[in-house]
Amino acid sequence: MAVILETSVGDLTIDLYTEERPRSCLNFLKLCKIKYYNFSLFHSIQRNLVAQTGDPTGSGRGGAAIFEKLYGEQARFFEREVKPILKHKKMGTVSMVNNGNDMHGSQFFITTGDNLDYLDGVHTVFGEVSEGFDTLSKINEAHCDQENRPFQDIRILHTIILDDPYPDPPGLEIPERSPEPSREMLDSGRIGFDEEIDDTKGKSMAEIEEMMKEREAKANAQILEMVGDLPDVDVKPEDNVLFVCKLNPVTTGEDLEIIFSRFGNILSCEVIKDQKTGNSLQYAFIEFEKASECENAYFKMDNVLIDDRRIHVDFSQSVAKIKWRGKGKGVEHVNETRQKSPPTYVLKTQERKDNRYDFVYSDEEVEDSKKNKKHKKDKDRRSRSRERDRKQGKKSERKRSSSPSFRKDRQRDHRRQKDREWDRDTRERDRDDDRERREKDKDRDRDRRDRYRNEDRDRRDRESEKRRDKTYKKKDKSRAKYSESSDEDFKERDKFKRRDRSRSR
């Protein structure tokens, strides 16, 4: 008597112990016959322990025996079969799950380890796996979460009964074909059993390489977002901004604007400079009005000679002009608020005094310098006021020391100081006395304990000596008895020897 379980990872053939477990086998076979286990989920897989299934709800708390279909809700569970005793000795043992009250329903498990003796006497063994151990190994190696639930569904797709020795009970409705699963039954919130996990299946090496590059770029973007270099993961650089590098230090933004203006209208042209020295960093950003104009300039101006330097042109990857509004609020382009807010960088003076480059300051740096100057003035004013107060205090102290009331105050302070010193000496003396008294008490207790210990030791020694003396006296008496009996034996022996000697003569 055997049943084949067709699962989403392979087939399992189960041999049933119909003679030893008739009631459990009847329940299992009839549930398979009415297609009760179809699309049941392996809701709990503990590696090298058990793989549990048989609950149509997939929660681990549902399922009912075949007797509920025949006799109603009161027959949802049936009693556990105790004898004969069958143990969980080997991998592939099939047992009914105990619901906690020594009752069974529809749930069962298959062991994925050997010698699981702590399951004996709790769950009822009613069969074993005879074929399909490779499928059982795949189930055992499934990746699960902390609740032992697989990330990808593993389901029983179909059950096939090879031999059924039990007649069908009256009233049992057997479907003509396997029922279709419902949407709620297949919706487990995990990866479906028919979904393909391997994204590289059916793709060429070039497509796989492109996919890996996209994943790596996305991972790098997430890292840059966490450290604060990117406002958002999905943010993209503007497609109308051109990046120009390898410039000559003498090349200015006005020069680049004149050169690149033949490709279209330029919204901004900025040569990046060092904040401290004001020297050109030899790269710039050019923003066009249209993306097509930016593409045209990219194709025409790469490797062009400007101020005796061959420049390199590429599309900008910077998102410095994109401002993050906050979590869940999206991003804001600086260009959209260009007219409302002042420019980020301003010149210190609008007119050039000579041919050298002027320093460039941001609004924040200007505000910081003003705050620092104000703080320095306040600090100087406070120091001058403290010095003035200190000089006035010395003068007032000299005047006050010459007055009679000041002398009385000093005498009163002197008396209070003496009283405090006397109190402190008294406390220290009392503390020393208490310490000496405690040490004396400790010494007295220690001497008393030593005396009691010595007396107890002497008493035990005397008792042991008495016991030893009694033992020696008993031994002496036994030796004396033995010596008297031996002397009489010697005398009797000598008498017989003398008699024999006289006869021989």
Residue, then its C-alpha position, 0 to 999 in steps of 0.5 A: m500500500a503506497v501513495i505518490l506525492e507530486t510536489s513542486v520540487g519532485d515526487l515522493t513515494i510513501d509506503l504505509y503501515t496499514e497493519e500497525r496503524p489502520r486508523s491513521c492510514l485510513n485517514f491519510l488514504k481517504l484524504c488523498k482520495i478526495k484531493y484534500y492535500n492538493f496544493s497544500l504548503f510545506h509551512s514548516i521546514q526545520r533542517n535535519l529535523v522535519a518537514q511539516t505539511g497537510d494544512p490547506t490554510g498554510s498557517g499550521r493551525g488548520g486541517a481536519a480528519i476525514f471523519e469530519k466529512l462523514y460525521g460532522e465537526q465533532a469528529r474533526f480529530f481522532e485519537r492517537e494510536v499507541k500500539p505497537i510502538l513505532k519509532h523515528k529511527k531513520m530519515g523519511t519517516v512519516s508521522m501524524v502531527n499531535n495537536g497537543n491533546d493526543m489527537h490527530g487531524s490532517q497534518f503530517f510531517i516527514t523526518t529529514g534526520d536520523n534517530l529523532d527519539y524525542l519524537d517517539g510517544v508523541h506523534t504517530v508513525f504510519g509510513e515511510v518514504s521508499e522513493g524520492f530521497d533526492t526530493l526530500s533532500k531538496i525540501n530539507e535544504a530549502h532556505c527558510d526564515q526565523e519561523n522555519r517558513p520557506f521563502q519560496d513555496i513548496r507545495i503538494l501538487h497532486t496525490i496518486i494512490l497506488d493501492d487502497p485496501y480500505p473500502d470507501p465509507p458511505g457518504l464520502e464524496i470523491p471528486e471526478r477530477s482534481p479541483e483548481p486552487s483558489r487565489e487565496m490558497l496560492d497567495s502566501g505572501r512568498i515567492g510562488f512555487d512556479e516563479e523562476i528565481d534564477d534571473t540569468k536563465g536563458k540569457s547570454m553572457a552579454e545580457i548577464e554582464e549588463m544586468m550585473k552592472e546595473r545591480e552594482a550601480k544601484a548598490n553604489a547609489q544606495i551607499l551614496e544615499m546613506v552617506g549623504d552624497l546623493p539626495d535619493v537613490d533614483v535621482k538621475p543627472e540632468d541630460n542637458v548639462l555638459f561636463v568639460c575637463k582638461l581646461n587651461p587654467v586661464t580659460t574662463g567661463e565667458d570664453l567657454e560660453i562664447i565657444f559653445s553658444r554656437f550649438g544653442n542657447i546656454l543657460s549657465c556656464e561655470v568654471i569650478k574654482d578652488q574655495k581657498t585660492g580661487n584658482s581654476l580646477q580646470y573643469a567646468f559645467i555648461e547647461f544648455e536649454k535643450a538636451s539635443e543641443c547638449e548632444n550636438a556639442y558632445f559629438k562636435m567638441d570632444n578633443v577640441l583645442i582651446d587655449d593650447r589644451r585639448i579638452h575632453v567633453d562628456f555628459s554630466q553625472s553631477v546631482a549637485k543642483i538637485k535638492w532633496r526635499g526630505k523623506g517621501k517628498g521627492v527632489e527639487h531642481v535648483n533651476e526651477t527656483r532660479q528666479k526666486s532664490p539668489p545665486t549660490y556663488v557671488l563675486k566679492t566685487q563686481e568690477r575687476k581690479d586687475n587680470r587676476y581671478d577674484f575670490v568666490y564666496s558662498d552666502e553661508e561663508v559671508e554669514d559665518s564671517k559676520k557672525n565671527k566678527k560679532h562674536k569677537k567684538d562681544k568677547d572683547r567687550r566682556s573681557r574689558s568689563r571683567e577687568r574694570d570690575r576686578k579693579q573696582g573690586k580691589k578698591s572697594e576691598r581696601k576701603r572695606s578692610s579699614s572699617p570696624s565692621f569689617r574687623k568684626d566680620r573677620q573675627r567672627d569668621h575666624r571663630r567659625q573657622k576654629d569651631r569647624e576645625w574643632d568639629r572636624d578633629t572631634r569627628e576624626r577622633d570618634r572615628d578612630d575610637d570606633r575603628e579601634r573598638r571594632e578591631k578589638d572585637k574582631d580579635r576577641d572573636r577570633d581568639r574565642r573561635d580558636r579556643y573553641r576549635n582547639e578544645d573540640r580538637d582535643r576532645r576528638d583526639r581523646e575519644s579516638e585514643k580511647r577507641r584505639d585503646k579498646t581495640y588494642k585490649k581486644k587484640d591482646k586478649s585474643r593473642a593470649k587465648y591463642s598462645e595458651s591453646s598453642d602451648e597445650d598443643f605443643k605439650e601434647r605433641d611432645k608427649f606423643k613424640r617421647r612415647d614413640r621414641s621409647r617404643s622405637r628403642 
